[in-house]
Amino acid sequence: MHKKASGRAAIQVEHHAGWFNWARRHPGVVLLSALAMAILALPKSPKTENTESDASGEEVHLFI
């Protein structure tokens, strides 16, 4: 048998159980949210459109 917790601990357990129950009823939302967070966490590579290559092998000055 499970004993009921009293006071603040019971409220915290019920609160967390509520979130898990909600996630169980809405698995699509949880999956899409996780996918969106994974896409946003991917590092973005810098664009290399403005790079000039020197085919002759001479030094190219870098202006910053």
PLY file of the C-alpha trace (Angstrom):
ply
format ascii 1.0
element vertex 64
property float x
property float y
property float z
element edge 63
property int vertex1
property int vertex2
end_header
0.00 0.00 0.00
1.11 3.52 -0.69
1.11 6.03 2.09
-0.01 9.54 1.27
2.58 12.21 1.85
1.46 15.19 3.83
2.00 18.91 3.39
4.36 20.44 0.88
5.79 17.11 -0.34
2.33 15.93 -1.41
1.77 19.11 -3.42
5.13 18.69 -5.21
4.44 15.04 -6.02
0.99 15.88 -7.38
2.41 18.77 -9.42
5.06 16.60 -11.06
2.60 13.77 -11.62
0.30 16.27 -13.34
2.99 17.17 -15.87
3.77 13.52 -16.56
0.09 12.72 -16.99
-0.32 15.64 -19.39
2.72 14.48 -21.40
1.30 10.95 -21.54
-1.95 12.31 -23.02
-0.14 14.54 -25.57
2.84 12.57 -26.93
2.81 14.41 -30.27
3.30 17.79 -28.64
6.15 16.47 -26.53
7.84 14.90 -29.58
7.50 18.03 -31.71
8.82 20.21 -28.88
11.83 17.95 -28.42
12.50 18.01 -32.17
12.25 21.80 -32.28
14.67 22.15 -29.36
17.14 19.78 -31.06
17.01 21.79 -34.30
17.51 25.07 -32.45
20.47 23.60 -30.55
22.34 22.66 -33.73
25.38 24.87 -34.32
25.11 27.05 -37.37
28.10 27.24 -39.71
29.15 30.68 -40.90
28.31 31.63 -44.45
31.30 31.61 -46.77
29.87 33.60 -49.67
32.32 36.53 -49.45
35.56 34.56 -49.39
38.04 35.07 -52.18
40.54 32.38 -53.07
43.89 33.20 -54.61
44.62 30.63 -57.35
48.16 31.94 -57.92
49.21 31.21 -54.33
50.13 34.81 -53.58
49.30 36.36 -50.24
45.86 37.88 -49.99
45.53 40.82 -47.61
42.95 40.48 -44.89
41.06 43.62 -43.98
39.24 43.48 -40.70
0 1
1 2
2 3
3 4
4 5
5 6
6 7
7 8
8 9
9 10
10 11
11 12
12 13
13 14
14 15
15 16
16 17
17 18
18 19
19 20
20 21
21 22
22 23
23 24
24 25
25 26
26 27
27 28
28 29
29 30
30 31
31 32
32 33
33 34
34 35
35 36
36 37
37 38
38 39
39 40
40 41
41 42
42 43
43 44
44 45
45 46
46 47
47 48
48 49
49 50
50 51
51 52
52 53
53 54
54 55
55 56
56 57
57 58
58 59
59 60
60 61
61 62
62 63
